[in-house]
Amino acid sequence: MRRFPGFHWIIILLCFFPLFIRLYLLHFNPDPRVISQAKTQYWARITVSTTRGTVEDTNGIPLALSSPATSFFIDPTVWDPANAKLLKPYVSNDRYARLQTKLPGRYFSVARKVDIKKAEEIIALKIPGLFYIKETNRVYPQGRTLSHVLGFCNIDEKGLAGLELSWDHLLYSPPQSRIFAKDASGNILDISPEDGLGASPETGVLRLTIDSRFQHIVEKRLADAFAKHKAEWAAIIMVDPLSGEIPVSYTHLR
């Protein structure tokens, strides 16, 4: 019997054909047990804020910096709306109302950038389905001192006014994507690559010529004089005659 060329390859393909069919069926029609197991796992790609550059006075004293904060979210597939009452003291009325309903998806933000003390209280509750991630929050250690110059940022630490806005190209660090997964024990794990996803470049440090010690004293004295004389407005600028540097700048308006 004469065999045509390539006959043995046809035999091999016929032997593997049932295997290919089986792999196809498993891929597009997985076993229900596999689907059930997969649903017990949680993963999400979440955008979190990163550390913004620091603003310092002429002596290196920080005027604006990013400090650690905690953000909370839930997985609606394992969240029990009855547990919403435990979070009532810590969330807005709108969030509280939403948490009492059946929510879609696998991620719902509960509270952004909670301070350390309050975050510890929430974590201690150990509420099933509630998870947390670490972020940063913009703080101003000197309080309202020089606030008219420094300006402010939004919740994602994007500059909106003052030096925070005009020097945003130096200070701003774009939000970074992180991948979080839930293990068999229900713990959230950060499985992002070490260099992050879309990791932001290093931010700079903005050092001013203003001396925060002088600034604080002048603001207090000018505010007292402003109130004493019932003025409509008052302003003061201190200039170093040798260098032209401005160690104090303040304006008080009614």
Secondary structure by P-SEA (a helix, b strand, c coil): cccccaaaaaaaaaaaaaaaaaaaaaaccccaaaaaaaaabbbbbbbbbcccbbbbcccccccbbbbbbbbbbbccccccccccccccccccaaaaaaaacccccccccccccccaaaaaaaaaaccccbbbbbbbbbbbccccccccccccccccccccccccccccccccccbbbbbbbbcccccccccccccccccccbbbbbbbcccaaaaaaaaaaaaaaaaaacccccbbbbbccccccccccccccc
